Amino acid sequence: MAEVGADVVEMTHIAKRFDELVAIHDASLSIRAGEIHALVGENGAGKTTLMNVLYGLLPRDEGDIRLRGQSVSFRGPAEAIAAGIGMVPQHFKLAPSFTVAENIILGAEPMKSLRRIDRIRAESEAAELGHRFGLDLDPKFCYDNLSTLLEHTPPEKTLWIDMEQSPYVDVTLELFRRARKSHANIGVCLQAYLFRTEKDLDSLIPMGAAIRLVKGAYNEPAEIAYPVKKDVDENFLHLAQRLLSPEARRARVRAVLATHDRALIAKIIEWTASQGVPKDKVEFQMLYGIQRAEQIRLAQAGYPSGVLVAYGTFWYPWFMRRLAERPANVLFLARHFFSN
Ligand SMILES: Cc1cc2nc3c(=O)[nH]c(=O)nc-3n(C[C@H](O)[C@H](O)[C@H](O)COP(=O)(O)OP(=O)(O)OC[C@H]3O[C@@H](n4cnc5c(N)ncnc54)[C@H](O)[C@@H]3O)c2cc1C
């Protein structure tokens, strides 16, 4: 490791042209050990191009790059990585058709032989990175489990994926999208309390996904989620309207509204009736044993209705974790236990 204060990276008089277009002209940057720099500029100013040149993604037309005093010319990212330069690209640099592990190793693939990637090592390295940075979800393990479950799911039944806390939303949606390519009978849960959910919905509607909309069960920070219940309820209604819009119905979206909130259910029913949405497209789901009278009323009125039953050897830890995440759930449960 370089001594703090020593020059580590020196880029001098760098120029990069794409035919007639001058992307960078006479750019110099010097970074000493221990420093953190921010490269600020307008869109098109050449910031990413300069970093791509440093990272070996693009050859420079002019100028010099010195790394710890040595002049370097990387022929690709692999050489830059080997020399200790890493780059975290913007999300649109990720290859959507690649798995999480494939995206992580891109440019630094562990090789079995000259031409064959060592997939087992790649996946275990990706999993190890996940653990190290608190992402306790091994994407490969999850996907394999999901595939096994899907193989055992009859085509007329839907396999639903729950949504956990916000750090898991991207990975969960990626697992869902990947599995959906081969199995149409898979659904995913989206949480109305997250600001991002409308965008997620927009990306899932065109594929005609099965979506179970819930308010959300975890305590999320106010930077990413509505902290006030009234706003969550309003967003739920808004998202339910998107899920039942003519566009979504044309795309054959399956809209499942998983809530016990009777006032909200009444608003949804009022809105769908005013829009002429057929009752069989408005599906409600609740937890087993909660609001039973409402469940029966909805089913008798002609709305497809379902209950979620926790089962299997892990039902108890799952249930306790849900209760522990949000103390309000304990109160709800106690109230229903005594009223039923
Ligand atoms: C089928 C289903 C799947 C779900 N999947 C997920 C998921 O994947 N991820 C996730 O974050 N959340 C999930 N949830 C939980 C959801 O996010 C809410 O936390 C939960 O449903 C409570 O919100 P609510 O819409 O019922 O409205 P609230 O306003 O919270 O509740 C309305 C009323 O319903 C009653 N009530 C609500 N919940 C309970 C309860 N547990 N026990 C007793 N009474 C209750 C109370 O009377 C309350 O006043 C799921 C819920 C259901 C029904």
The ligand as a Gaussian input file, in Angstrom:
#p B3LYP/6-31G(d) Opt

LIG

0 1
 C      -51.268000     -11.851000       1.837000
 C      -50.288000     -10.901000       2.462000
 C      -48.950000     -10.929000       2.099000
 C      -48.048000     -10.046000       2.665000
 N      -46.749000     -10.068000       2.243000
 C      -45.908000      -9.098000       2.677000
 C      -44.594000      -9.007000       2.168000
 O      -44.166000      -9.809000       1.353000
 N      -43.794000      -7.997000       2.613000
 C      -44.235000      -7.062000       3.527000
 O      -43.472000      -6.139000       3.850000
 N      -45.464000      -7.158000       4.039000
 C      -46.306000      -8.134000       3.650000
 N      -47.558000      -8.207000       4.164000
 C      -47.901000      -7.349000       5.339000
 C      -48.369000      -5.963000       4.932000
 O      -47.283000      -5.232000       4.413000
 C      -48.918000      -5.191000       6.132000
 O      -47.947000      -5.009000       7.104000
 C      -50.068000      -5.853000       6.810000
 O      -50.918000      -6.464000       5.895000
 C      -50.868000      -4.774000       7.586000
 O      -51.273000      -3.754000       6.733000
 P      -52.777000      -3.550000       6.234000
 O      -52.761000      -3.290000       4.772000
 O      -53.632000      -4.673000       6.630000
 O      -53.204000      -2.181000       6.853000
 P      -53.115000      -1.608000       8.375000
 O      -53.571000      -0.219000       8.257000
 O      -51.767000      -1.870000       8.949000
 O      -54.182000      -2.490000       9.071000
 C      -55.581000      -2.322000       8.865000
 C      -56.300000      -3.099000       9.946000
 O      -56.148000      -4.504000       9.699000
 C      -55.941000      -5.208000      10.912000
 N      -54.630000      -5.879000      10.821000
 C      -53.636000      -5.607000       9.946000
 N      -52.605000      -6.462000      10.112000
 C      -52.940000      -7.283000      11.110000
 C      -52.275000      -8.381000      11.775000
 N      -51.060000      -8.830000      11.416000
 N      -52.932000      -8.995000      12.779000
 C      -54.169000      -8.587000      13.175000
 N      -54.825000      -7.546000      12.579000
 C      -54.234000      -6.918000      11.575000
 C      -56.042000      -4.194000      12.025000
 O      -57.358000      -4.186000      12.487000
 C      -55.754000      -2.892000      11.355000
 O      -56.360000      -1.803000      11.980000
 C      -48.494000      -9.094000       3.640000
 C      -49.843000      -9.069000       4.006000
 C      -50.723000      -9.944000       3.446000
 C      -52.155000      -9.893000       3.857000

